Amino acid sequence: MRAASATILGLGLTLPMSGLANDFSLGLDVDRVPTAQLSLPACNAAIARGAAALGYATRVNRDQKTLITHVSGPPQDGRALIAYCIAAGTYTAWVVQAFDYSGPNLTEPQRIATRVSGEIRKAIKPAAK
């Protein structure tokens, strides 16, 4: 059974307490599927494909066995992609966050998060019958 998906569209956030005076936009996608349908390595490979298709350079790709962290972004641009593949019991979960630091309420970060999550969804094997 497929778990519910949570998607936040083009959320503009302000962090006045953090000392950062700039606004930014965030695109986010979160979901999970049974591990039998998507392994952590397959999830990570899908994120890397999605990031590469956007022209993003990988800055960090760390496999900690139950958590894989992928950080990438375009060269010298105010954007970043931070994605996680997480072993959660019998599920593989993912979180894809796309940031754009050029301003609030931009739609591009959600498009990027959706595109990268789409690569993950393509990697999901059909459920066994």
N, C-alpha and C positions, 0 to 999 in steps of 0.2 A: 504494500500500500504506500502510496506516495504521500509524504508529509506536506503540510501547507507551506506555501512560499510567502515570504514577506518582501515586499519591494517598496522602497521609498523613492518617489519621483522628484528629481531636481530639488532637493531640500537645500535651501540656503541657511547656513548656520553662522552665528557670530560668537566669538570666544572672548568677551571683554575681560573676563577674570584671568585669562591665561597670559595676558600681556600682549597678545597678538591683536593689533588694531584692525587688521584686514579681514574682510568677509571672504568666504569661499563657498563653493557649491559642492555638493556631495551626491553621487549616484550610488545606490546600494542594492545588492541582491543577496538574499540568504535563502538557502534551501538544504534539504538532505534527502538522501535516497539510501536504500539498503546497500551495505558494503558489497554484497554479491553482484550488484549492478554497477558499482563504481568504486574502484580501489583508490587509495590515496595517491599512488603514482599516476594513475590515469587522470585523476582530478588535476594534479599538478601539471601534467603534460598538456592538458586542455587549456589551463590558464596560460601557460607559456605560449601555446599556439595563438590564443586570442590576443595576448600582449604583442607578440611579434607581428601579427597581422595589422596592428595599429601603428607599427613602427616604434614600439617602446623597447628600450634597452633594459635588460634585467640587471638590477642592482644587488638584490639579495634573493637567494633561493635556498632556504634552509629546511632540511628534512630532520625533524626531531622524533621520528617514528610514529607519533600519534598526532602530530601537528606539522604541517608544511606551510611555511610562510613565503610568499612571493611578493617582491616589491619591484616595481618597474615604472618607467615613465619615458616620455620623449626627451631627447637631448635638449637641454636648456629651454624648457618650457615650464610654465607654472602649473603643471599637472602631475599627478601621481596615481598609480594603481597599486593598491595593497589588497592582497587576496590570501585567504587561508583555506586549506583543506584540513578537516578535523576528523579524527576517528572518534566517533561518539557511540560506544557500544556496538551494536550491529548496524550502525549507519555511518555513512560518510557525509559529513556536512561541509558546506562551503559558505564563505562570506567574501563577497567581492565589493570593494569600495573604490570608487573613482573620485578623485578630488581635482578641482580646478580652483586655483588661488587667484584667478583674475577677477572674481566678483561673485556676488550671491545670485541665486535664482537662475543659473544657467542650465540649459537642457543637455548640453554635451556630456557632462559626467554620467548622467543616467543612460545615455546612449552607449557610452563606453562600458559601463557596468553590465548592461543588458547584452552587449555583444560578447564580452568575455564569458559571462554566464551561459550564453548560448553555446559556446564551445564546450563548456562542461556538460551541458544537457545533451549535446551530440555524442559525447563519450559514454553516456549511460547505456548499459546493455539492457535489452528487454527483460522483463521479469520472467522468471521460470514459471511454467504452468504446472 
